[in-house]
Amino acid sequence: MEPVRTHRARSVVEAARLHRARYRREKGLTLVEGPHLIADAVAAGAVVREVYGVDPVDSGVIPVDHRALERLAGTATPRGPIAVVEIPVEWMDPERNLLVSVGVSDPGNVGTMIRTAASFGWGFAYMEGSADPWAPKTIRAGAGGQFQTPVSKIASLGEAAGWTLVATVPSGGEPPSDIAEPPVALLIGEEAHGLPDWAITASSRRLTIPTSGTTDSLNAGVAAGIAVYELTRKGSGEAGGDV
């Protein structure tokens, strides 16, 4: 049996460096934690380089001690196993609606948006300032949706020229029920500040989610989920498809 690797083992140290965005970009690799996420990634066609686990049953899993697993997971209570997975080639599907992160920096919100996009057959795009979709924390929040739907970084909204740009705004926009022009590109901004003026100006439609409570805004991930659901239910979701 292969010897147990410690947190100082070279392969463990190299894999743990994938928590750094720059290293992920250089290597084209990321980390996926937990048996279900790994299985879903594989089912979606992801290429697994290595899998590490404590007391593995599968002979294909590299045995590590608990400190090594903690280093790989970046958390004090990792689930394991943890896989080194190739980041898929990013692409955009012009036949799908598109959910766009315009500088949403929280990995939890970006992960939620990706999970929503994958669930409703939308693609996902992100702009500068957005949390990295391929960060391990974002992958956990997205339940691996990154491997199940097209994901792409865009430098400008001009790259979404084939979509009807829809800006989400806290007030003064149309309700989702009034917008049905597939394919649409739904723009979601940073939670604290919303969309920048240039993104709103570039959009041909503005969407506001009607609320009746006393809070003045919704969580970015929640707002995206509601809007995507309503637009899909209305008929804009007809542009969705399989990966």
PyMOL commands that set and color helices and strands:
alter all, ss='L'
color gray80, all
select helices_A, chain A and resi 10-19+21-27+35-43+66-73+107-119+136-141+145-147+157-160+176-178+197-202+220-234+236-239
alter helices_A, ss='H'
color red, helices_A
select strands_A, chain A and resi 29-33+48-53+62-63+82-86+98-102+123-126+151-153+164-168+184-189+205-207
alter strands_A, ss='S'
color yellow, strands_A
deselect
rebuild
show_as cartoon
